[in-house]
Amino acid sequence: MSDSPTPQAGSAAASLVDPAVPAPAAQPDPAQPAPARARGRESWVDVIAHLVAAVSIGSVAPFLVLFAAPAYEFGVAPDGFELADLAAELVALACISLALIAQLRPFAWLVAAVGLLGFAGLYFQGDALDGQTLTILLVVVISLQFAGALLAFARAAGRSRWAVAVGFAAGIAGGRDAVSLLVRSVRETFFDNGQHGDDAVFAALGVLVAIAGLVLLVRGGVRTAAPSVSWPAVHWSLGAVAVAGVVAVVLTRVWDSRLDAITRSYIGGMSDDDALRLQTWDQLARVGIAALTAAILVVAAQRWGGPGVARWVLVSFGTALLVAGVQLFVPYAPGWTTALPAVAGAVVAAVLVRYYDRIVPWEAPGLVLATGLVVFDDPSSAALAVGAFGFGLAVTAGALRLAGATRTSTNPSADQQGSPGQAAGGPIGIAVAAGLGLAAWVLGHQVVVPAATDTRPDLGGVDILTFGVLLAALVSVVFFVLERRRVR
């Protein structure tokens, strides 16, 4: 990103180092020893290594977010307060904090690989661990994987950062289905008891990420000059994540208590009409809490990063609702008919953002199309394919807010270098900007998932998740307009 006070169109706006924002305490980023000179343009080996690793971690990310949800998969009693209730908050804060350690950047994908191999190990151990120990270890391995992705965003530059963004988004949108299908195939082919398959696939992906990380470590990657970093902006952004986490936990506990009281009041049983009414209010309350949590992070992103980062956070909020929907709320069977359109949407998004970024906020129509995944009780194959394509389009267009300059950018240095991506706000700024969106996804998913336990699709009713996704699309358009006004 240029040092000009005018933010670039395809970048993460000012990415926590907006020159328009006073930052008297700015200090040099310790990631690069001064003077840090560019060592040359990255090769396609770097790009492919980043792409492979990003797709692998992105494909596992929906599973990680589900396991960070409060006690849903662990069998912990909802009464009282358990460590699992804070799992998502701990993951969000831990992964961003790890991403601030400059010395870890050269080992970005190796950090993620350690987490992914540990995740495979937790699958392999079965039920040997108690719930508390399992929760602690899950927080550790999930945080390492997400921290590795954030470190990779911070380390990469130019085409490599685009590879990280597109690969991570394509993995989230289409990789989950591909991994599910692969697990099923491995389980049926190699394991008769049906108890393994997940661990083997996750371990193989961990090895793949480790190989990519070793290739990049040996090659040294591309080092670029590191601009000043506004540490107050970083600290305030971390504070916003902490506040959003507290809001999510407290309001969820308040609503859980209220919901329990309402349920107990139906002494003689509950009619279908009453069940539908309560189900609707439950979803409305939880989506509202998730929206409030995301709003806190959007305000932080806009204040310390600019409209581009705010749009990425909004896409992440929409991702939380969509992933939770296909995992738990609607009948959904992973298949290539959804995995391939999702990857196609990611590729199309990369082209549209690269060349036509100023025309349309592409994540907005993507989110609208993506509602096809959750809006129908019995969706057709065509609706699922369109929804998957929109999901890939939306997540990739949002992630590319972090990637750098576009063909339509006014940044002359980016055009001179021939790179479709340019560092925006320095490594730490990029890592924190990416972390704000990741926090919106993890916290939003945590808040919404408990509603699935009482959801009965046979009752019908209003799909609140869809309205949440459409709200994210609408607000994203508002920030697109703000970004265009800042460029003028």
QUIGI-V345541 format. One record per residue. N is the residue number from 0. RES is the residue in one small letter. PHI is phi in whole degrees, 0 to 359 (NA if undefined). PSI is psi in whole degrees, 0 to 359 (none if undefined). OMEGA is omega in degrees with one decimal (NA if undefined). Layout:
n: <N;N>
res: <RES;RES>
phi: <PHI;PHI>
psi: <PSI;PSI>
omega: <OMEGA;OMEGA>
//
This chain:
n: <0;1;2;3;4;5;6;7;8;9;10;11;12;13;14;15;16;17;18;19;20;21;22;23;24;25;26;27;28;29;30;31;32;33;34;35;36;37;38;39;40;41;42;43;44;45;46;47;48;49;50;51;52;53;54;55;56;57;58;59;60;61;62;63;64;65;66;67;68;69;70;71;72;73;74;75;76;77;78;79;80;81;82;83;84;85;86;87;88;89;90;91;92;93;94;95;96;97;98;99;100;101;102;103;104;105;106;107;108;109;110;111;112;113;114;115;116;117;118;119;120;121;122;123;124;125;126;127;128;129;130;131;132;133;134;135;136;137;138;139;140;141;142;143;144;145;146;147;148;149;150;151;152;153;154;155;156;157;158;159;160;161;162;163;164;165;166;167;168;169;170;171;172;173;174;175;176;177;178;179;180;181;182;183;184;185;186;187;188;189;190;191;192;193;194;195;196;197;198;199;200;201;202;203;204;205;206;207;208;209;210;211;212;213;214;215;216;217;218;219;220;221;222;223;224;225;226;227;228;229;230;231;232;233;234;235;236;237;238;239;240;241;242;243;244;245;246;247;248;249;250;251;252;253;254;255;256;257;258;259;260;261;262;263;264;265;266;267;268;269;270;271;272;273;274;275;276;277;278;279;280;281;282;283;284;285;286;287;288;289;290;291;292;293;294;295;296;297;298;299;300;301;302;303;304;305;306;307;308;309;310;311;312;313;314;315;316;317;318;319;320;321;322;323;324;325;326;327;328;329;330;331;332;333;334;335;336;337;338;339;340;341;342;343;344;345;346;347;348;349;350;351;352;353;354;355;356;357;358;359;360;361;362;363;364;365;366;367;368;369;370;371;372;373;374;375;376;377;378;379;380;381;382;383;384;385;386;387;388;389;390;391;392;393;394;395;396;397;398;399;400;401;402;403;404;405;406;407;408;409;410;411;412;413;414;415;416;417;418;419;420;421;422;423;424;425;426;427;428;429;430;431;432;433;434;435;436;437;438;439;440;441;442;443;444;445;446;447;448;449;450;451;452;453;454;455;456;457;458;459;460;461;462;463;464;465;466;467;468;469;470;471;472;473;474;475;476;477;478;479;480;481;482;483;484;485;486;487>
res: <m;s;d;s;p;t;p;q;a;g;s;a;a;a;s;l;v;d;p;a;v;p;a;p;a;a;q;p;d;p;a;q;p;a;p;a;r;a;r;g;r;e;s;w;v;d;v;i;a;h;l;v;a;a;v;s;i;g;s;v;a;p;f;l;v;l;f;a;a;p;a;y;e;f;g;v;a;p;d;g;f;e;l;a;d;l;a;a;e;l;v;a;l;a;c;i;s;l;a;l;i;a;q;l;r;p;f;a;w;l;v;a;a;v;g;l;l;g;f;a;g;l;y;f;q;g;d;a;l;d;g;q;t;l;t;i;l;l;v;v;v;i;s;l;q;f;a;g;a;l;l;a;f;a;r;a;a;g;r;s;r;w;a;v;a;v;g;f;a;a;g;i;a;g;g;r;d;a;v;s;l;l;v;r;s;v;r;e;t;f;f;d;n;g;q;h;g;d;d;a;v;f;a;a;l;g;v;l;v;a;i;a;g;l;v;l;l;v;r;g;g;v;r;t;a;a;p;s;v;s;w;p;a;v;h;w;s;l;g;a;v;a;v;a;g;v;v;a;v;v;l;t;r;v;w;d;s;r;l;d;a;i;t;r;s;y;i;g;g;m;s;d;d;d;a;l;r;l;q;t;w;d;q;l;a;r;v;g;i;a;a;l;t;a;a;i;l;v;v;a;a;q;r;w;g;g;p;g;v;a;r;w;v;l;v;s;f;g;t;a;l;l;v;a;g;v;q;l;f;v;p;y;a;p;g;w;t;t;a;l;p;a;v;a;g;a;v;v;a;a;v;l;v;r;y;y;d;r;i;v;p;w;e;a;p;g;l;v;l;a;t;g;l;v;v;f;d;d;p;s;s;a;a;l;a;v;g;a;f;g;f;g;l;a;v;t;a;g;a;l;r;l;a;g;a;t;r;t;s;t;n;p;s;a;d;q;q;g;s;p;g;q;a;a;g;g;p;i;g;i;a;v;a;a;g;l;g;l;a;a;w;v;l;g;h;q;v;v;v;p;a;a;t;d;t;r;p;d;l;g;g;v;d;i;l;t;f;g;v;l;l;a;a;l;v;s;v;v;f;f;v;l;e;r;r;r;v;r>
phi: <NA;293;277;296;292;269;294;273;295;264;267;280;49;269;44;67;223;296;298;285;261;301;218;296;266;300;229;294;288;287;297;238;291;279;280;261;254;297;264;122;288;290;268;289;297;298;299;294;299;297;296;299;295;294;298;296;291;298;293;273;307;299;292;297;295;296;287;273;289;290;62;291;259;260;73;281;297;289;286;77;226;243;300;300;293;251;301;296;295;295;297;300;289;293;292;291;298;296;291;278;279;299;294;275;302;297;255;310;285;291;299;297;296;301;297;291;294;295;297;298;296;293;295;294;289;68;251;291;268;283;300;293;295;299;298;299;293;297;301;295;289;292;298;297;294;291;298;299;295;295;297;293;303;290;283;289;213;58;297;297;292;296;298;298;296;292;296;298;292;297;296;298;284;244;293;300;295;297;295;300;294;294;300;298;294;296;297;287;275;247;233;284;278;72;267;237;128;301;296;295;294;295;295;297;296;298;296;297;294;297;298;299;296;293;301;292;295;293;286;86;66;252;254;242;298;261;290;295;242;275;298;303;296;298;295;294;294;298;298;295;297;296;296;299;296;297;300;298;291;295;293;295;296;297;292;302;295;294;295;297;295;295;297;292;288;273;293;270;103;236;287;297;295;294;297;295;297;291;298;296;295;297;295;298;295;287;295;296;295;298;295;295;300;295;299;299;288;295;299;297;296;294;289;252;233;109;300;298;292;299;295;296;295;296;298;294;298;298;298;302;290;291;294;299;297;285;283;225;262;237;295;212;245;303;199;291;291;251;295;292;300;295;295;299;298;295;294;298;299;300;292;296;291;296;249;230;292;279;278;220;284;297;292;293;298;298;295;298;294;294;297;299;286;234;280;252;289;226;290;282;298;295;297;294;296;296;297;295;299;297;298;299;298;291;295;291;298;292;296;287;298;265;271;131;291;246;299;269;291;269;279;293;295;294;292;295;281;67;257;283;220;224;305;243;83;82;302;293;300;295;299;290;299;297;294;298;293;298;297;298;291;296;290;297;297;303;289;278;306;302;295;292;294;249;277;242;301;292;281;75;95;276;274;290;303;298;296;296;295;296;297;299;297;296;293;298;297;300;290;298;297;299;295;294;293;291;288;297>
psi: <141;156;2;148;353;117;150;153;316;5;177;54;235;353;59;6;40;121;341;345;123;132;68;340;15;137;157;145;126;359;328;131;138;144;137;113;146;135;7;168;144;151;172;339;316;315;313;320;315;319;314;314;318;319;318;312;320;325;329;339;317;326;320;316;323;318;346;355;151;105;7;321;356;350;21;137;136;344;146;200;125;161;328;335;342;7;313;318;318;319;313;313;320;316;322;319;317;325;344;349;105;326;342;346;317;340;23;302;338;323;314;322;319;316;318;321;323;323;318;322;323;325;318;325;347;238;22;330;148;166;320;314;319;319;314;313;324;317;319;308;325;317;319;319;314;323;320;320;317;320;324;319;318;322;319;161;161;228;328;320;325;321;319;312;311;318;315;316;317;324;316;314;316;337;329;314;318;318;318;316;321;318;315;317;316;318;316;331;319;342;115;330;350;9;347;178;309;310;321;316;315;322;319;319;322;319;320;317;321;319;315;318;321;319;314;324;317;319;337;346;192;126;130;159;135;117;171;151;133;96;324;322;319;314;318;325;318;322;322;321;318;316;316;321;318;316;316;315;312;310;326;317;321;314;322;318;317;318;320;320;319;317;318;339;341;79;319;15;169;129;167;324;317;320;320;317;316;322;317;315;324;312;319;317;316;320;324;319;318;321;320;318;314;324;321;317;327;317;316;319;316;320;317;351;327;176;327;315;323;321;322;320;320;319;321;323;314;323;320;316;319;316;317;322;310;336;321;338;326;155;119;123;120;141;165;339;345;326;314;315;326;317;321;320;323;318;316;320;319;319;315;317;324;318;336;40;331;348;309;142;94;339;333;304;330;316;321;314;325;340;345;341;334;352;339;142;325;75;148;166;322;317;319;319;316;317;318;319;314;323;313;319;315;310;320;316;323;315;329;353;339;354;330;201;153;177;331;6;150;10;107;325;326;318;322;324;348;24;135;357;143;139;130;104;13;162;315;319;318;315;317;321;314;322;328;318;319;320;320;323;309;314;319;319;317;318;320;326;318;336;337;336;333;7;129;103;334;343;342;221;185;134;99;327;319;318;324;318;317;325;318;319;317;314;329;322;321;315;331;317;318;319;320;324;324;329;328;none>
omega: <-180.0;175.5;177.2;179.2;178.6;-179.5;-176.7;-171.8;-173.8;-177.5;177.0;-176.5;-179.7;175.3;174.2;175.5;-177.7;178.8;178.2;-179.6;-179.9;178.7;-175.0;-176.3;-177.1;179.4;178.6;178.2;-178.0;-177.0;-177.8;176.1;-179.8;-10.1;-178.6;-179.6;176.7;-179.0;177.3;-179.1;-178.6;179.5;179.1;174.4;177.0;-178.1;-177.9;179.0;177.4;-177.8;-179.0;-179.3;-178.1;177.8;-178.3;-179.7;177.8;179.9;-179.7;-173.0;178.7;176.3;-179.6;-178.3;178.4;-179.2;174.6;178.3;-169.1;169.0;-173.6;-176.9;-171.6;-178.9;178.7;-177.8;-178.8;179.3;-179.3;-176.4;-177.6;177.1;179.7;178.2;-180.0;-174.4;-177.6;179.8;179.0;178.3;-177.8;-178.5;-176.4;-176.5;177.8;179.8;177.5;-179.0;178.2;-178.5;-173.8;-176.7;-179.7;-173.2;178.2;-177.7;-170.6;-175.6;173.7;174.5;178.9;-179.5;177.1;178.4;-177.8;176.4;175.0;177.1;176.4;178.2;178.4;173.2;-175.2;-176.0;177.2;-176.7;-176.5;-176.8;173.9;-174.3;-178.0;179.2;179.2;179.6;-179.6;-178.8;176.4;177.4;-178.6;-174.1;177.5;179.2;179.4;-179.3;179.2;176.7;177.3;177.8;178.5;177.3;178.5;173.9;-178.1;-175.2;-172.3;175.7;175.1;-178.1;-179.8;178.9;174.2;178.2;177.6;-177.2;-177.7;-179.7;180.0;-179.5;178.9;176.7;179.4;-173.2;-174.7;-176.0;179.8;178.8;-179.6;179.0;178.9;178.6;179.3;177.8;180.0;-179.3;179.7;-179.0;-178.4;-175.7;-169.9;-174.9;-178.0;-174.6;178.1;-177.4;-179.3;-175.6;176.3;-176.6;179.9;-179.5;180.0;177.5;178.1;176.6;177.5;176.8;179.1;178.3;179.2;178.1;178.1;179.0;178.8;177.6;-179.4;179.3;-179.5;-178.2;178.8;177.3;179.5;178.5;179.6;177.4;-175.3;177.0;179.7;-179.6;176.8;-179.1;173.8;177.8;178.4;-178.5;179.0;178.0;175.4;176.6;178.7;177.2;179.1;179.4;178.6;177.7;178.4;178.7;-179.4;-177.5;-175.1;-177.8;176.1;178.6;178.3;-179.1;177.8;179.0;179.6;-179.7;178.5;179.0;179.3;-178.9;-179.4;-178.4;178.2;-174.2;-175.7;-177.7;-174.8;176.9;178.7;178.7;178.0;179.1;178.4;179.7;-179.2;177.9;179.7;179.4;178.7;178.7;180.0;-179.6;-175.9;175.4;176.6;177.3;177.9;178.2;177.8;177.0;178.8;-179.8;177.4;-179.6;176.6;178.1;178.2;179.7;178.9;-177.0;-172.3;-179.5;-178.7;-176.0;-179.2;178.7;177.9;178.6;176.8;178.4;178.7;176.4;179.5;174.7;176.4;177.7;178.9;-179.0;-177.7;-179.6;176.8;-179.5;-176.9;178.2;-165.4;-169.3;-174.8;174.8;-175.8;178.3;179.6;179.9;178.0;178.6;173.5;-178.4;-177.0;175.0;178.6;177.2;176.8;176.9;178.3;179.6;178.5;178.7;179.1;179.5;-177.6;179.5;-178.6;-171.5;-173.0;-174.0;-175.9;-172.5;-172.7;169.4;-165.6;177.7;-177.9;176.0;176.7;178.9;178.6;178.9;-176.2;177.9;175.2;178.1;-171.4;-171.2;-176.5;174.8;178.9;-172.8;175.6;178.2;179.9;179.1;178.5;179.6;177.8;178.6;178.8;176.7;178.5;178.8;177.3;178.3;-175.3;-176.0;-179.3;178.0;177.1;-178.9;-179.8;169.7;-177.7;-164.6;178.7;-172.5;176.9;179.7;-178.7;-178.1;175.6;-179.4;-175.2;-177.3;179.2;179.9;179.7;180.0;-179.0;-176.2;176.6;178.9;-178.8;-178.4;-177.2;173.8;177.4;-175.6;-177.7;178.2;178.8;-178.3;-179.0;177.4;177.0;-179.4;177.5;177.3;178.5;177.7;178.4;178.8;-175.6;-178.5;178.9;178.0;179.0;-176.0;-170.6;-171.9;-178.0;179.2;-177.7;-177.6;-177.9;-178.0;176.8;-178.9;-178.0;-179.7;-177.5;178.8;-176.6;179.0;-175.9;179.4;-179.2;179.3;176.9;178.8;178.7;176.4;177.9;178.9;-178.5;-178.9;176.8;176.8;178.6;-179.7;173.8;178.0;178.0;-179.8;179.0;178.4;179.1;-178.7;-176.7;NA>
//
